[in-house]
């Protein structure tokens, strides 16, 4: 059973300020009442030889009450100031992280580079009688539609997690607003599945316990799923979300809009 109503986070500062006014007022009334009850005894004119110790104690009590009220009010004021400073620091850190993620995403090659590279990798694969695999990683963030800043940070963290789990000869591309492609030369289907599991582990660490985003990893392999470079491209294009347009991610365009 809730004794008080639930407090909205936006009204927390106002509620806390009202609470401190109430506490300081309560302390002031309590101190004033005690002082009024003590005053007739300490300053009684009927006593021929008044006890100065009682008077000093009474004055000390009044000073201590005033200092206590001032201390409580000043401490709460300091806490509010520190909380506002911490909130501002968090906003600055989030903005710096967003800018770093945006710069990182801008350095990742886009779909045009992927379309140019894939035929060359395919010809190299054919000449060496090897396999060729492509991972298509789709990132799904609940905050993507409502918070562009968080969406950029999520994609940046996902890109770093993917890049850390790839081999040195692999390459990563930004295929869509929330889709990455990883080209894995000389990798057969079973090995691609192991790399996919490694990438999923890295994405799980990047998402954290709060599950900031989810992901889906698809594998396209030559010769298991496609027999030509054109079929590889079509298979990859079929895995990119339907609301993505090829012209949305030109080489010189922003990552997110």
N, C-alpha and C positions, 0 to 999 in steps of 0.2 A: 504494500500500500504506500502510495506517495503522499507525504505530508504536504509538500509544496508542489506547485505546478512546474512542469518541465520548462527549462530556460533555453531559449534559442541562442545559438552561438553569437548571432549578431547583436543581441541585447545583453551579452555577458558583461561588458564594461559598464553599461548604465546600471545594471543590477548590482554590480560590485560597488559602484560609487554610492548608490542608495544604501547599501548595507553598511559601508563605512560611516556614512552620515548618521545612520541609526546607532551604530556602536559608540561613536564619539558622543552623540547626544545622550545615550544611556549612561556612559561614564560620567559626563558632566552633571547630569541630574543626580546620579548616585553620590558623587562627591559633594555636590551642593547640599543635598539632604543630610549627609553625615556632618558637614560643617555647621549647618543650622542647629543640629541636635547637640553638637559639641560646644557651640558658642556660649550659651547661657552658663554652662559649667565653668568654662575657662575664663570668661570675662565677667563673672558675677561681681557686682559692686557691693554685695553684702559681706564678702570675705574681707576682713581687715588687712590681711597680709596675703595678697594674691601670689600664687605659685607661678613664677616666671618660666619654670620648666614646662608646665602645661601650655603656656602661651607659645613658647618656641616650638613645642611639638605640634600645636594646632597650625601654626604658620608653615611648618615643614610639611604637614599633611596636605595643606592646600597647594603648596608648590609642587609636591610630588604628584598630586592629581592632575595639575595643569601640565606638568612635564609628560605624564603618561598619555594624556589625550593628544598632546603635540607629537609624541613619539609614534603612537599608533597611526595618526593621520599622515605623518611624514613617511613612515615605512610603507604604507599602502600607496602613497604617491610615487615613491621610488619603484615599487613593484610594477605599477602601471606603466611607468616610463620605460623600465627594462623590458616589459612585455611588448610594448610598441616597438622598441628598438630591435628585439628579436624577430618580430614579424617583418620589420623592414629588411633585416638581414636575410631572412628566408626568401623574401621577394627578390632581393638582389642576387642571391645564390641561384634561385630558380631562373632568373633572367639570364645570368651568365651561362648556366647550363643549357638553356634554350639556344642562346647564340652559338655556343660551341657545337651543339648538335646540328644546328642549321648549317654551320660552316662545314661540318663533316659530311653532311648529306649532299652539299653542293660539290664536294670533291669526288663523290662516287659517280662513275660513269652511268649514263642513262640508257634508255632503250635503243637509241640510235647506235651507240657504241656496241651494245649487245648484238644487234642485228648485223653489224659489220664483222664482229669477231667470230660469231658462231659458224659461218661458212668456212672461214679460215681454219678454225679448230676441227671442223668436220673433214676438210681435205687432209689435214695433218693426220687425223685419226685413220682415215682410209689408207693413206700411204704407209702408215706404220702397223696396220691391221690391229688397232687397239679399240678400246671402248671409249665412249664419251657420255658423261652424265651431266645433267643440269638439275639443280635444286631450285624450286620455286617456293619461297617462303612468304606467306601472307600474314601480316601483323594486324590483329584486330584489337583496337583499344576502345573501351567504353566511353572514354572522355574525348575521343577524336572529333566527334561532331559538335561538341559544346565548348571545348577548350583547345584552341589551336596551339597554344603554348605547350600544354601537356602532350599534345599529339606529336609535335616536333621532338620533344625530349624523349618520348617513347620510341620513335623511329630511330633517333640517334643512338639510344642505348641498345636497341635491337641490332643496328648495324655493327656496333662495336662487338657485341656478343657473337654475331655470326662470323665476323672477320677473324676473331681470336680462335675459332674452332676450325677454320679452313687451313689447308696446306699452303706452303709458300707459292706453289705454282698455280693455285686456284685463283679465281677472280670473282669479284662481287659487283653486281649492277643493281641500280634502282629501276625496276621495270614499271612501277606504278606508284600512286600516292602512298600505298601501304604494302607494296610487294617488292621483294628483293629476288634477284636471280644469282645463283652461284654456278659458274662453269667449272666442272671438274674433269680435266683432261686425263685420259688413260685410266679412268675409274669404271669398273664394271658395276653391275646392279647391286650385288651384295655389299661391295665396298662402299657404294653410295649410301646404302641403308645405314651402314655403321657411321659414316660421316654425318648423315641426317640425325641419327640419335645423339651424336656429340653436339651438333648445333642446337638440338632441342634442349639438351642439358644446359648449354650456355644461355639460351633464352629463358629457361626457367630461373636461373640465377639472376638474370637481369630484371625479370618481372617481379622478383621478391615475394615475400610471404603475402603481400596484399594483392598479388596477381594484377598488376597494373595493366597488363595486356595478355592476350592469348595469341596463339599462332597456329598455322597449318603449313606443313611441309609436304610438297609433292615432288616426286622424282620422275624425270624424263631421261630415258637411257637409249643410246644407240649401241647395238641394233635391236634391243628388246622392244622399244616402243615406237621407233621411227627408223626409216631406212634411207632417209635423205636429210640434207640440211633444211630444206623447205618444210618437211614434216616435223622436224625438231622445232623450228620456229613456230609452226602452227600449234603444236602441242603446248609449247610454253605460253603462247598467246591465249590459248583456251583456258589456262589456269589463272590468268590475271582477272581480277574482279570485273564484272560486266560494265560497271559505271565508269571505268577508266577509258580515256580517249588517248590515242597514240600521240596527238598533238599537245596533250597536257604537259608532257615532260620532254620538251625539246632541250637540246644541250645547254642553251643559255637561259632557260626559264627557271623561276624559283622552284624549290622543291615542293613547298606546300603553298596553297593559296587560301 
